[in-house]
Amino acid sequence: MELGKIINLQKIHDPRGNLTVAEQLKDVPFSIKRAYWVYDVPAGESRGGHAHKTLSQLLIATSGSFTVTLDNGKLKERFLLNHPWQALFIRPGIWRTLDDFSSGAVCLCLASDIYKEEDYIREYPSYLEYLKCLK
């Protein structure tokens, strides 16, 4: 079972500068309700460290690079995001941690819903308990 999936977005080559497009329900496998970006992450710091009950996300390294570790309580997969035309699809119920941010890295997140605190699982032991309840 794959925990995440790299999606290659359309890359339009142009001598004036390249362009990449992400359209909801075409390139992005959900309707986009929220977009945000993470940047200026200090060396050695991590982001994420949580799971979502119902939210799907697409993460894109629009600049620089970072590593995403996905975890379903049994398996872990690591993804290096370092191309602005590649996106990592994360479905609900997967624990994610972002680390190893390069200088100047920017992580764009496209999300399937607006911010809802009740959708977050912020403690790993609680996440493991949540997974047990799903069985």
N, C-alpha and C positions, 0 to 999 in steps of 0.2 A: 504494500500500500504506500503510495507516495504521499508525503506530508505536504508538499508544496509543488508548484509547477511553474517552470519558467515559460513565459509567453513572449515570443518575439513580435514586437510591434512593428508596424510598417515604418520603414526608414526611407525617406525621400531624399535622394542625393541631389544637391544643388551646389554649384560652385560658390554661391553667395553664403552658403551655410546649410547644413542638413536640417530636416524637419521630421519629427516623429509624431504620430497621431494615435490617440487612444479613445475610441468611441464606445460608449456604453452599449452593452448587449451585442456588440460586434467584436471588438478587440478585448474589451473588458466583459467578463462573464456575469455581470450584474449591472443594475441601474446605479449610477453614481449619485450619492446623496451628500457626500462630504469629501473635501480635499484638504489636506494639510501637508506641511513639509517640516522636516527636522534638519537643522543645520547648526554650525558652530559647536559641535559636540567636542568637548575637551578630550585630549589624548587619554586613552585608558578608560573612558566612561562607556557605559552601555545604556541603551534605550530599550523600550519594550518591557520585557519581563512580565508578561501577562498573557491571558487568552481571552477570547470573546465567545460568548454563548451562541450568538446568532449572526454576528457581523462577518462579512467577507471583506478582504482587503487585497489591493494590488500595490506592491512596493516597487518603486523605480529609483535607481541611483541617477538622478538627473545631472549630477556632477560628482566626481571623485568615486570612492568605493567604500563599501562596508560589507560585513558578513551578517547573514541572518541565520540563526539556528532555530529550527522548528522541531517540536517535541510533542508526541502524542501520549506520553506516559510510558511508552515501551520502546519506541524508536526515536532517534534523533537524526536530522539531516541538516547539513550546512550548505548555504548557498552564498557564493561571492557575487554581489551585484556591483558591476563596474562598467556597464554599457547603458547609455540612456535610451536605447531602443529595446531593452529587455526589461520585463516586469516579472515579479514573483507573485503568483496568486496564492493567497492563504485563505483556506476555507474556515468556517467556524469551528471552534473546539480544539484549536491547535495552539499550544504555548509557543510564543516567539520571543527571541532576544536578538537585538541588533548590537553589534560591536565591531571593533577594528575599523573605526571610521578614519578615512584618510583626511588630511588637511584639506579643507574646502569642500568636503562631501556634503551633498544635499540629498535627503531621502524624501521623495514625494510619495504620499499615500493617498490612494483613491479608495473610498470606503462605501459600503453598501447602505449605510444608514447614518443618521446624525449621531452626535455624541450622546450616549446614554450610560451613565455610571453603572446602572444595574446590569449591563451586559458584560462588564469586566469581571474577570477572576484575577486578582492581583497577587495572591499568595500561592506558591507552588503546591504546598500540602493541600490547600483548598481545591486546587485544580485536580489533583489526583483523586480526591473525594468526589468531586463533580463527575469525573469519568466513571467512577464506580456506580454512581446513581444512574448513568445512562444505559447501563447493561440490563 
